[in-house]
Amino acid sequence: MDAVMAFYSASFLGDMYEVVAHVSNRYPAANLYAIGWSLGANILVRYLGRESHSCLLSGAVSLCNPFNLVIADEDFHKGFNNVYDRALANSLRKIFKKHALLFEDMEGEFNISLVANAKTVREFDDGLTRVSFGFKSVDDYYSNSSSSDSITNVCTPLLCIQFSVDVDFWSAANDPIAPSRGIPRKDIEENSNCMLILTPKGGHLGWVAGPEAPRGCPWTDPHVMDFLEHLEHGKSASAACTSDQETMNSSVTDKFQHLDV
């Protein structure tokens, strides 16, 4: 991949396209599958929606996807979530300071002082991320980088696993990164290519399976593999939206609807 003068972005799909194309060219006869965690899941779902009928993937899994970044940003400043916000901002500052000199003479609206002293992820994104990727404001960046609007266009079998409890949205019992109120439940329910598993425990990617789990793997691992293996064994080479595809996706949904969480 080419090196670029930009930080990580929840909106950038370039790496996704390059990796999928590379693997597809190297293994042209293989069915390709992808798994995304957290903001990586957001990027994956945006890719699935963008490619829609033309997607080269045969299946995908989204884990703890924030989906709606506007809502995620709002909730990140509530209650105990401030602890995570400041910790993540601190980590981003440390990475930035290693490369700060590279940005000093760059044109644009970069606010180096704001980035170097950012106390929140929002401040960091406002000073650097949204400028790097051409957004007018940090709110414009969050709004146009969300994957919640992509679900309706997904034509690839997609399993979404989220932590969700019926509590106040800023409660410590909620996922601090991917709040449950941001999940596009109606769109997922109405898209026969998608299915959603909600767990009452887990936090953000914290699905602990217990001492009996092999090598301490999370609770999600065997279920994710079961889903992908089911697709691999039962689907055709095409990932387009056809009646056969919808029938297969329905069988996958039936298989998982009684999953004990």
Secondary structure as a PSIPRED ss2 file (coil, helix, strand):
# PSIPRED VFORMAT (PSIPRED V4.0)

   1 M C   1.000  0.000  0.000
   2 D C   1.000  0.000  0.000
   3 A C   1.000  0.000  0.000
   4 V C   1.000  0.000  0.000
   5 M C   1.000  0.000  0.000
   6 A C   1.000  0.000  0.000
   7 F C   1.000  0.000  0.000
   8 Y C   1.000  0.000  0.000
   9 S C   1.000  0.000  0.000
  10 A C   1.000  0.000  0.000
  11 S C   1.000  0.000  0.000
  12 F C   1.000  0.000  0.000
  13 L C   1.000  0.000  0.000
  14 G H   0.000  1.000  0.000
  15 D H   0.000  1.000  0.000
  16 M H   0.000  1.000  0.000
  17 Y H   0.000  1.000  0.000
  18 E H   0.000  1.000  0.000
  19 V H   0.000  1.000  0.000
  20 V H   0.000  1.000  0.000
  21 A H   0.000  1.000  0.000
  22 H H   0.000  1.000  0.000
  23 V H   0.000  1.000  0.000
  24 S H   0.000  1.000  0.000
  25 N H   0.000  1.000  0.000
  26 R H   0.000  1.000  0.000
  27 Y C   1.000  0.000  0.000
  28 P C   1.000  0.000  0.000
  29 A C   1.000  0.000  0.000
  30 A C   1.000  0.000  0.000
  31 N C   1.000  0.000  0.000
  32 L E   0.000  0.000  1.000
  33 Y E   0.000  0.000  1.000
  34 A E   0.000  0.000  1.000
  35 I E   0.000  0.000  1.000
  36 G E   0.000  0.000  1.000
  37 W E   0.000  0.000  1.000
  38 S C   1.000  0.000  0.000
  39 L H   0.000  1.000  0.000
  40 G H   0.000  1.000  0.000
  41 A H   0.000  1.000  0.000
  42 N H   0.000  1.000  0.000
  43 I H   0.000  1.000  0.000
  44 L H   0.000  1.000  0.000
  45 V H   0.000  1.000  0.000
  46 R H   0.000  1.000  0.000
  47 Y H   0.000  1.000  0.000
  48 L H   0.000  1.000  0.000
  49 G H   0.000  1.000  0.000
  50 R H   0.000  1.000  0.000
  51 E H   0.000  1.000  0.000
  52 S H   0.000  1.000  0.000
  53 H H   0.000  1.000  0.000
  54 S H   0.000  1.000  0.000
  55 C C   1.000  0.000  0.000
  56 L C   1.000  0.000  0.000
  57 L E   0.000  0.000  1.000
  58 S E   0.000  0.000  1.000
  59 G E   0.000  0.000  1.000
  60 A E   0.000  0.000  1.000
  61 V E   0.000  0.000  1.000
  62 S E   0.000  0.000  1.000
  63 L E   0.000  0.000  1.000
  64 C C   1.000  0.000  0.000
  65 N C   1.000  0.000  0.000
  66 P C   1.000  0.000  0.000
  67 F C   1.000  0.000  0.000
  68 N C   1.000  0.000  0.000
  69 L H   0.000  1.000  0.000
  70 V H   0.000  1.000  0.000
  71 I H   0.000  1.000  0.000
  72 A H   0.000  1.000  0.000
  73 D H   0.000  1.000  0.000
  74 E H   0.000  1.000  0.000
  75 D H   0.000  1.000  0.000
  76 F H   0.000  1.000  0.000
  77 H C   1.000  0.000  0.000
  78 K C   1.000  0.000  0.000
  79 G C   1.000  0.000  0.000
  80 F C   1.000  0.000  0.000
  81 N H   0.000  1.000  0.000
  82 N H   0.000  1.000  0.000
  83 V H   0.000  1.000  0.000
  84 Y H   0.000  1.000  0.000
  85 D H   0.000  1.000  0.000
  86 R H   0.000  1.000  0.000
  87 A H   0.000  1.000  0.000
  88 L H   0.000  1.000  0.000
  89 A H   0.000  1.000  0.000
  90 N H   0.000  1.000  0.000
  91 S H   0.000  1.000  0.000
  92 L H   0.000  1.000  0.000
  93 R H   0.000  1.000  0.000
  94 K H   0.000  1.000  0.000
  95 I H   0.000  1.000  0.000
  96 F H   0.000  1.000  0.000
  97 K H   0.000  1.000  0.000
  98 K C   1.000  0.000  0.000
  99 H C   1.000  0.000  0.000
 100 A H   0.000  1.000  0.000
 101 L H   0.000  1.000  0.000
 102 L H   0.000  1.000  0.000
 103 F H   0.000  1.000  0.000
 104 E C   1.000  0.000  0.000
 105 D C   1.000  0.000  0.000
 106 M C   1.000  0.000  0.000
 107 E C   1.000  0.000  0.000
 108 G C   1.000  0.000  0.000
 109 E C   1.000  0.000  0.000
 110 F C   1.000  0.000  0.000
 111 N C   1.000  0.000  0.000
 112 I H   0.000  1.000  0.000
 113 S H   0.000  1.000  0.000
 114 L H   0.000  1.000  0.000
 115 V H   0.000  1.000  0.000
 116 A H   0.000  1.000  0.000
 117 N C   1.000  0.000  0.000
 118 A C   1.000  0.000  0.000
 119 K C   1.000  0.000  0.000
 120 T C   1.000  0.000  0.000
 121 V H   0.000  1.000  0.000
 122 R H   0.000  1.000  0.000
 123 E H   0.000  1.000  0.000
 124 F H   0.000  1.000  0.000
 125 D H   0.000  1.000  0.000
 126 D H   0.000  1.000  0.000
 127 G H   0.000  1.000  0.000
 128 L H   0.000  1.000  0.000
 129 T H   0.000  1.000  0.000
 130 R H   0.000  1.000  0.000
 131 V H   0.000  1.000  0.000
 132 S H   0.000  1.000  0.000
 133 F C   1.000  0.000  0.000
 134 G C   1.000  0.000  0.000
 135 F C   1.000  0.000  0.000
 136 K C   1.000  0.000  0.000
 137 S C   1.000  0.000  0.000
 138 V H   0.000  1.000  0.000
 139 D H   0.000  1.000  0.000
 140 D H   0.000  1.000  0.000
 141 Y H   0.000  1.000  0.000
 142 Y H   0.000  1.000  0.000
 143 S H   0.000  1.000  0.000
 144 N H   0.000  1.000  0.000
 145 S H   0.000  1.000  0.000
 146 S C   1.000  0.000  0.000
 147 S C   1.000  0.000  0.000
 148 S C   1.000  0.000  0.000
 149 D C   1.000  0.000  0.000
 150 S C   1.000  0.000  0.000
 151 I H   0.000  1.000  0.000
 152 T H   0.000  1.000  0.000
 153 N H   0.000  1.000  0.000
 154 V C   1.000  0.000  0.000
 155 C C   1.000  0.000  0.000
 156 T C   1.000  0.000  0.000
 157 P C   1.000  0.000  0.000
 158 L E   0.000  0.000  1.000
 159 L E   0.000  0.000  1.000
 160 C E   0.000  0.000  1.000
 161 I E   0.000  0.000  1.000
 162 Q E   0.000  0.000  1.000
 163 F E   0.000  0.000  1.000
 164 S C   1.000  0.000  0.000
 165 V C   1.000  0.000  0.000
 166 D C   1.000  0.000  0.000
 167 V C   1.000  0.000  0.000
 168 D C   1.000  0.000  0.000
 169 F C   1.000  0.000  0.000
 170 W C   1.000  0.000  0.000
 171 S C   1.000  0.000  0.000
 172 A C   1.000  0.000  0.000
 173 A C   1.000  0.000  0.000
 174 N C   1.000  0.000  0.000
 175 D C   1.000  0.000  0.000
 176 P C   1.000  0.000  0.000
 177 I C   1.000  0.000  0.000
 178 A C   1.000  0.000  0.000
 179 P C   1.000  0.000  0.000
 180 S H   0.000  1.000  0.000
 181 R H   0.000  1.000  0.000
 182 G H   0.000  1.000  0.000
 183 I C   1.000  0.000  0.000
 184 P C   1.000  0.000  0.000
 185 R H   0.000  1.000  0.000
 186 K H   0.000  1.000  0.000
 187 D H   0.000  1.000  0.000
 188 I H   0.000  1.000  0.000
 189 E H   0.000  1.000  0.000
 190 E H   0.000  1.000  0.000
 191 N C   1.000  0.000  0.000
 192 S C   1.000  0.000  0.000
 193 N C   1.000  0.000  0.000
 194 C E   0.000  0.000  1.000
 195 M E   0.000  0.000  1.000
 196 L E   0.000  0.000  1.000
 197 I E   0.000  0.000  1.000
 198 L E   0.000  0.000  1.000
 199 T E   0.000  0.000  1.000
 200 P C   1.000  0.000  0.000
 201 K C   1.000  0.000  0.000
 202 G C   1.000  0.000  0.000
 203 G C   1.000  0.000  0.000
 204 H C   1.000  0.000  0.000
 205 L C   1.000  0.000  0.000
 206 G C   1.000  0.000  0.000
 207 W C   1.000  0.000  0.000
 208 V C   1.000  0.000  0.000
 209 A C   1.000  0.000  0.000
 210 G C   1.000  0.000  0.000
 211 P C   1.000  0.000  0.000
 212 E C   1.000  0.000  0.000
 213 A C   1.000  0.000  0.000
 214 P H   0.000  1.000  0.000
 215 R H   0.000  1.000  0.000
 216 G H   0.000  1.000  0.000
 217 C C   1.000  0.000  0.000
 218 P C   1.000  0.000  0.000
 219 W C   1.000  0.000  0.000
 220 T H   0.000  1.000  0.000
 221 D H   0.000  1.000  0.000
 222 P H   0.000  1.000  0.000
 223 H H   0.000  1.000  0.000
 224 V H   0.000  1.000  0.000
 225 M H   0.000  1.000  0.000
 226 D H   0.000  1.000  0.000
 227 F H   0.000  1.000  0.000
 228 L H   0.000  1.000  0.000
 229 E H   0.000  1.000  0.000
 230 H H   0.000  1.000  0.000
 231 L H   0.000  1.000  0.000
 232 E H   0.000  1.000  0.000
 233 H H   0.000  1.000  0.000
 234 G H   0.000  1.000  0.000
 235 K C   1.000  0.000  0.000
 236 S C   1.000  0.000  0.000
 237 A C   1.000  0.000  0.000
 238 S C   1.000  0.000  0.000
 239 A C   1.000  0.000  0.000
 240 A C   1.000  0.000  0.000
 241 C C   1.000  0.000  0.000
 242 T C   1.000  0.000  0.000
 243 S H   0.000  1.000  0.000
 244 D H   0.000  1.000  0.000
 245 Q H   0.000  1.000  0.000
 246 E H   0.000  1.000  0.000
 247 T H   0.000  1.000  0.000
 248 M H   0.000  1.000  0.000
 249 N H   0.000  1.000  0.000
 250 S H   0.000  1.000  0.000
 251 S H   0.000  1.000  0.000
 252 V H   0.000  1.000  0.000
 253 T H   0.000  1.000  0.000
 254 D H   0.000  1.000  0.000
 255 K H   0.000  1.000  0.000
 256 F H   0.000  1.000  0.000
 257 Q C   1.000  0.000  0.000
 258 H C   1.000  0.000  0.000
 259 L C   1.000  0.000  0.000
 260 D C   1.000  0.000  0.000
 261 V C   1.000  0.000  0.000
